[in-house]
């Protein structure tokens, strides 16, 4: 009998249920992960006890899903979901059963689950209950539906995406019949909320194998939920973009910026909004995507301009992204092109518009930029309006008209200081503003 390591509180719950005449097992993903010697995120328990029985046995419980048989048992500050064996009724919306029927039969409960590797139960007395070949599929690195895959995906269309996600997280293959059913039923993902799809995509993107988005494309999933992937494939860029994402550190903003890097800022933002991401994610990722299209700075003044224009709040994150991006095949062909544009920009004669859109890259030492950035921050060199030695009130006192003209003058002063930080002196800047005002008034 194969033993797995179960936390003491999970054992306590199982033992108390058994002492009161009920069956109880750890079930689902926690058993799968324990067999794989991975640390489970949480431990779920299934039992023949009805919810009201569970509530009588344990002092502290929360009715987290009592209609579906789930009671959360609190031990100290940790909650453990305890769910009664159940049989799901008919699925009418492709996501939730119309009704739930409690049962005393563990196997009936396990057979309603999505994949064989998630349909195992365990306790120390019985060992692993594996009616559907989950252990074998773990050993063979297979994602396979319990029973008929068409039935499983018709019950809950989100399982279509979960199959790819589990394959990515675990590094497994999808069994052929399961894959065929995914291809046949991918359109059913239209029934699933964007929030649920986002949650699954996030886990896939943060996995060790985000490149399995290619599997999602091959099976028709991305055509339904993430057509940017298909657009990249049509442009012959998907393999390079997916390699970039694979090479990125497993950080939320960097991975999403990677998959969206060929889009412009507006399109990237819209895709993220469609997936119902929070405003911070939309803002930061779309800004990194836009900043990736800029030329790299050639000197310290260029770094100061970049910090201001890209934003100090994301600049270090942007540099982390660029370290991987610049080494990728996506920009390899761009090296050495557009040197004149870059030279113009570095000297200050290039326009803001040219600097921000579709400018090729120049080979440059990433570490030099990072070191310059850190030194600029440490020395508190001016990189924003609030750090200027003068402000709007000073401009008005010089006789400059309120509103747009004050803003224009402050912009000129800021860019002058970004070019030469030693000019950030109140008298120097006021003298310059006076000279410009006098010249313009002639």
JOSULPE-V861793 format. One record per pair of residues at least 12 apart in sequence whose C-alpha atoms are under 10 Angstrom apart, sorted by the first residue. I is the first residue (numbers start at 1). J is the second residue. Records with the same first field share a line. If there is no record, write none. Layout:
I=J / J
//
This chain:
1=124 / 125 / 126 / 127 / 128
2=35 / 122 / 124 / 126 / 127 / 128
3=34 / 35 / 122 / 123 / 124 / 125 / 126 / 127 / 128
4=31 / 33 / 34 / 35 / 36 / 37 / 122 / 123 / 124 / 127 / 128
5=31 / 34 / 35 / 37 / 39 / 123 / 124
6=26 / 30 / 31 / 34 / 43 / 122 / 123 / 124
7=43
9=43 / 74 / 75 / 76 / 78 / 79 / 80
10=25 / 26 / 43 / 44 / 45 / 75 / 80 / 123
11=24 / 25 / 26 / 45 / 123 / 124
12=75
13=25 / 26 / 45 / 54 / 57 / 58 / 73 / 75 / 80 / 82
14=26 / 45 / 46 / 47 / 82 / 123 / 124
15=123 / 124 / 125
16=54 / 57 / 58
17=47 / 48 / 49 / 53 / 54 / 57 / 58
18=47 / 48 / 49
20=49 / 53 / 54 / 57
21=48 / 49
22=47 / 48 / 49 / 50 / 53 / 54 / 104
23=46 / 47 / 48 / 49 / 84 / 85 / 104 / 105 / 106 / 123
24=45 / 46 / 47 / 48 / 49 / 82 / 83 / 84 / 85 / 106 / 121 / 122 / 123
25=44 / 45 / 46 / 47 / 48 / 82 / 106 / 120 / 121 / 122 / 123 / 124 / 125 / 126 / 127 / 128 / 129
26=43 / 44 / 45 / 46 / 47 / 82 / 120 / 121 / 122 / 123 / 124 / 128
27=43 / 44 / 45 / 46 / 47 / 82 / 83 / 110 / 118 / 119 / 120 / 121 / 122 / 123 / 128 / 129
28=43 / 44 / 45 / 46 / 110 / 113 / 114 / 115 / 116 / 117 / 118 / 119 / 120 / 121 / 122
29=41 / 42 / 43 / 44 / 117 / 118 / 119 / 120 / 121
30=42 / 43 / 44 / 45 / 118 / 120 / 121 / 122
31=43 / 44 / 117 / 118 / 119 / 120 / 121 / 122 / 123 / 128
32=116 / 117 / 118 / 119 / 120 / 121 / 134 / 135 / 138
33=117 / 118 / 138 / 170
35=117 / 128 / 135 / 138
36=135 / 138 / 139 / 170
42=78 / 79 / 80 / 81
43=79 / 80 / 81 / 82
44=72 / 79 / 80 / 81 / 82 / 83 / 121
45=70 / 71 / 72 / 80 / 81 / 82 / 83 / 84 / 85 / 121 / 122 / 123
46=69 / 70 / 81 / 82 / 83 / 84 / 85 / 86 / 106 / 109 / 110 / 121 / 122
47=69 / 82 / 83 / 84 / 85 / 86 / 103 / 104 / 105 / 106 / 109
48=83 / 84 / 85 / 86 / 102 / 103 / 104 / 105 / 106 / 109
49=69 / 82 / 83 / 84 / 85 / 102 / 103 / 104
50=66 / 69 / 70 / 71 / 82 / 83 / 84 / 85 / 86 / 102 / 103 / 104
51=63 / 65 / 66 / 67 / 68 / 69 / 70 / 71 / 72 / 82 / 83 / 84 / 102
52=66 / 69 / 71
53=84
54=70 / 71 / 72 / 73 / 82 / 83 / 84
55=71 / 72 / 73
57=73
58=72 / 73 / 74 / 75
59=73 / 74 / 75
60=72 / 73 / 74 / 75 / 76 / 79
61=73 / 74 / 75 / 79 / 80 / 81 / 82
62=74 / 79 / 80 / 81
63=81
64=81 / 82
65=81 / 82 / 83
66=82 / 83 / 84
67=99 / 100
68=83 / 84 / 85 / 86 / 87 / 88 / 97 / 99 / 100 / 101 / 102
69=81 / 82 / 83 / 84 / 85 / 86 / 100 / 101 / 102
70=82 / 83 / 84 / 85
71=83 / 84
83=102
84=101 / 102 / 103 / 104 / 106 / 109
85=100 / 101 / 102 / 103 / 104 / 105 / 106 / 107 / 108 / 109 / 110
86=100 / 101 / 102 / 103 / 104 / 105 / 106 / 107 / 108 / 109 / 110 / 112
87=99 / 100 / 101 / 102 / 103 / 104 / 105 / 106 / 107 / 108 / 109 / 110 / 111 / 112
88=100 / 101 / 102 / 108 / 109 / 112 / 113 / 155
89=101 / 155
90=155
91=154 / 155 / 156
92=154 / 155 / 156
93=154 / 155 / 156 / 157 / 188 / 191 / 192
94=152 / 153 / 154 / 155 / 156 / 157 / 158 / 188 / 189 / 190 / 191 / 192
95=153 / 154 / 155 / 156 / 157 / 158 / 159 / 188 / 189 / 191 / 192 / 193
96=155 / 156 / 157
97=155 / 156
106=121 / 129
107=119 / 120 / 121 / 129 / 130 / 131 / 132
110=129 / 130 / 131 / 132 / 146
111=131 / 132 / 145 / 146 / 147
112=146 / 147 / 151 / 152 / 155
113=145 / 146 / 147 / 152 / 159
114=143 / 144 / 145 / 146 / 147 / 149 / 151 / 152 / 153 / 155 / 156 / 159 / 160 / 162 / 163
115=132 / 133 / 134 / 137 / 142 / 143 / 144 / 145 / 146 / 147 / 149 / 152 / 159 / 162 / 163 / 166 / 178
116=130 / 131 / 132 / 133 / 134 / 135 / 136 / 137 / 138 / 142 / 143 / 144 / 145 / 146 / 147
117=130 / 132 / 133 / 134 / 135 / 136 / 137 / 138 / 141 / 142 / 143 / 144 / 145 / 146 / 166
118=130 / 132 / 134 / 135 / 143 / 144 / 145 / 146
119=131 / 132 / 133 / 134 / 135 / 145 / 146
120=132 / 133 / 134 / 135
131=146
132=144 / 145 / 146 / 147
133=146
134=146
137=172 / 173 / 175
138=170 / 172
139=172
140=172 / 173
141=167 / 170 / 171 / 172 / 173 / 174 / 175
142=166 / 167 / 170 / 171 / 172 / 173 / 174 / 175 / 176
143=162 / 163 / 164 / 166 / 167 / 170 / 171 / 172 / 173 / 174 / 175 / 176 / 178 / 179
144=163 / 173 / 174 / 175 / 176 / 177 / 178 / 179
145=159 / 163 / 174 / 175 / 177 / 178 / 179 / 181
146=178
147=178
148=177 / 178 / 181
149=177 / 178 / 179 / 180 / 181 / 182
150=177 / 178 / 180 / 181 / 182 / 184 / 185
151=181
152=178 / 181
153=178 / 181 / 182 / 184 / 185 / 186 / 188 / 189
154=181 / 185 / 188
156=188 / 189 / 191 / 192
157=182 / 185 / 186 / 187 / 188 / 189 / 190 / 191 / 192
158=186 / 188 / 189 / 190 / 191 / 192 / 193 / 196 / 197 / 200
159=182 / 189 / 200
160=178 / 179 / 181 / 182 / 183 / 185 / 186 / 187 / 188 / 189 / 216 / 219 / 221
161=182 / 186 / 189 / 197 / 200 / 201 / 204 / 216 / 221 / 222 / 225
162=197 / 200 / 201 / 203 / 204
163=175 / 178 / 179 / 182 / 200 / 216
164=179 / 182 / 200 / 201 / 204 / 210 / 212 / 213 / 214 / 215 / 216 / 219 / 221
165=200 / 201 / 202 / 203 / 204 / 205 / 206 / 207 / 209 / 210 / 212 / 213 / 216
166=200 / 203 / 204 / 207 / 209
167=204 / 207 / 209 / 210 / 212 / 215
168=203 / 204 / 205 / 206 / 207 / 208 / 209 / 210 / 211 / 212 / 213 / 215
169=203 / 204 / 205 / 206 / 207 / 208 / 209 / 210 / 212
170=207 / 208 / 209
171=207 / 208 / 209 / 212
172=209
173=212 / 215
174=215
179=215 / 218 / 219
180=219
181=219
182=216 / 219 / 220 / 221
183=216 / 217 / 218 / 219 / 220 / 221
184=219 / 220
185=219 / 220 / 221
186=216 / 219 / 220 / 221 / 222 / 223 / 224 / 225
187=220 / 221 / 222 / 223 / 224 / 225
188=221 / 224
189=221 / 222 / 224 / 225
190=224 / 225
192=225
193=275 / 276
194=225 / 273 / 274 / 275 / 276 / 277
195=274 / 275 / 276 / 277
196=275 / 276
197=225 / 226 / 275 / 276
198=225 / 272 / 274 / 275 / 276 / 277
199=275 / 276 / 277
201=213 / 225 / 226 / 275
202=252 / 255 / 256
203=252
205=245 / 246 / 250 / 251 / 252 / 255 / 256 / 259
206=245 / 246 / 248 / 249 / 250 / 251 / 252 / 254 / 255 / 256
207=246 / 250
208=246 / 247 / 249 / 250
209=242 / 243 / 245 / 246 / 247
210=242 / 243 / 245 / 246 / 247 / 250 / 255 / 259
211=238 / 239 / 241 / 242 / 243 / 244 / 245 / 246 / 247 / 259
212=242 / 246
213=226 / 229 / 238 / 242 / 259
214=229 / 230 / 233 / 238 / 239 / 242
216=229 / 230
217=229 / 230 / 233
218=230
225=274 / 275
226=271 / 274 / 275
227=271
228=259 / 260 / 262 / 263 / 267 / 268 / 271
229=241 / 242 / 259 / 260
231=262
232=259 / 260 / 262 / 263
237=262 / 329 / 330
238=259 / 262
239=329 / 330
240=259 / 328 / 329 / 330 / 331
241=258 / 259 / 260 / 261 / 262 / 325 / 328 / 329 / 330
242=255 / 258 / 259
243=258 / 259 / 328 / 329 / 330
244=258 / 259 / 261 / 321 / 324 / 325 / 326 / 327 / 328 / 329 / 330
245=257 / 258 / 259 / 260 / 261 / 324 / 325 / 328
246=258 / 259
247=324 / 325 / 327 / 328
248=320 / 321 / 322 / 323 / 324 / 325
249=320 / 321 / 324
251=317 / 321
252=281 / 285
253=280 / 281 / 282 / 283 / 284 / 285 / 286 / 288 / 317 / 318 / 321
254=284 / 285 / 288 / 289 / 317 / 318 / 320 / 321 / 322 / 324
255=285 / 321
256=268 / 272 / 281 / 282 / 285 / 286 / 288 / 289
257=281 / 284 / 285 / 286 / 287 / 288 / 289 / 290 / 292 / 318 / 321
258=285 / 288 / 289 / 292 / 321 / 322 / 324 / 325
259=289
260=272 / 285 / 286 / 288 / 289
261=285 / 286 / 288 / 289 / 290 / 291 / 292 / 293 / 325 / 330
262=289 / 290 / 292 / 293 / 330
263=286 / 289 / 290
264=286 / 287 / 289 / 290 / 291 / 292 / 293 / 357 / 358
265=282 / 283 / 285 / 286 / 287 / 288 / 289 / 290 / 291 / 293
266=286 / 287 / 289 / 290
267=286 / 289
268=282 / 283 / 285 / 286 / 287 / 288 / 289 / 290
269=281 / 282 / 283 / 284 / 285 / 286 / 287 / 289
270=282 / 286
271=286
272=285 / 286
284=311 / 313 / 314 / 317 / 318
285=314 / 317 / 318
287=310 / 311 / 314 / 315 / 318
288=310 / 311 / 314 / 315 / 317 / 318 / 319 / 321 / 322
289=318 / 321
290=310 / 356 / 357 / 358
291=306 / 309 / 310 / 311 / 315 / 318 / 319 / 322 / 355 / 356 / 357
292=310 / 318 / 319 / 321 / 322 / 325 / 326 / 356 / 357 / 358 / 359 / 361
293=355 / 356 / 357 / 358 / 359 / 360 / 361
294=306 / 310 / 342 / 354 / 355 / 356 / 357 / 358 / 359 / 360 / 361
295=338 / 339 / 341 / 342 / 343 / 345 / 346 / 354 / 355 / 356 / 357 / 358 / 359 / 360 / 361 / 362
296=322 / 342 / 345 / 346 / 355 / 359 / 360 / 361 / 362 / 363 / 364 / 365 / 366 / 369
297=342 / 343 / 345 / 346 / 361 / 362 / 364 / 369
298=342 / 343 / 345 / 346 / 347 / 362 / 363 / 364 / 365 / 368 / 369
299=346 / 347 / 368 / 369 / 372 / 419
300=346 / 368 / 369 / 371 / 372 / 373 / 375 / 376 / 418 / 419 / 420 / 421
301=346 / 347 / 348 / 372 / 376 / 415 / 416 / 417 / 418 / 419 / 420 / 421
302=345 / 346 / 347 / 348 / 369 / 418 / 419
303=315 / 346 / 369 / 370 / 372 / 373 / 376 / 383 / 418 / 419
304=372 / 373 / 376 / 377 / 381 / 382 / 383 / 384 / 415 / 417 / 418 / 419 / 420 / 421
305=346 / 348 / 382 / 383 / 384 / 414 / 415 / 417 / 418 / 419
306=373 / 383 / 418
307=373 / 376 / 377 / 383 / 384 / 418
308=382 / 383 / 384 / 385 / 414 / 415 / 418
309=352 / 356 / 383 / 384
310=356
311=383 / 384
312=373 / 377 / 383 / 384
315=370 / 373
316=370 / 373 / 374
319=366 / 367 / 369 / 370 / 373
320=366 / 370
322=366
323=365 / 366 / 367 / 370
324=366
326=361 / 362 / 363 / 364 / 366
331=360 / 361 / 362
332=361 / 363
333=360 / 361
334=359 / 360 / 361 / 362 / 363
335=360 / 361 / 362 / 363 / 364
336=360 / 361 / 362 / 363
337=359 / 360 / 361 / 362 / 363
338=359 / 360 / 361 / 362
339=359 / 360 / 361 / 362
341=354 / 355 / 359 / 360 / 361
342=354 / 355 / 359 / 360 / 361 / 362
343=362
346=419
347=419
348=415 / 416 / 419
376=421
380=421
381=417 / 418 / 420 / 421 / 422 / 424
382=414 / 415 / 417 / 418 / 420 / 421 / 422 / 423 / 424
383=414 / 415 / 417 / 418 / 421
384=411 / 414 / 415 / 417 / 418
385=410 / 411 / 413 / 414 / 415
386=414
387=414 / 424
388=410 / 413 / 414 / 417 / 418 / 421 / 423 / 424 / 425 / 426 / 429
389=413 / 414 / 417 / 423 / 424 / 425 / 426 / 427 / 428 / 429 / 430
390=410 / 413 / 414 / 424 / 425 / 426 / 427 / 428 / 429 / 430
391=406 / 407 / 409 / 410 / 413 / 426 / 430
392=406 / 407 / 409 / 410
393=406
394=406 / 410 / 426 / 430 / 433
395=407 / 409 / 410 / 430 / 433 / 434 / 437
398=430 / 433 / 434 / 437
399=434 / 437
400=433 / 434 / 437
409=432 / 433 / 436 / 437
410=429 / 433
412=429 / 432 / 433 / 436
413=429 / 430 / 432 / 433
414=429
416=429 / 432
417=429
//
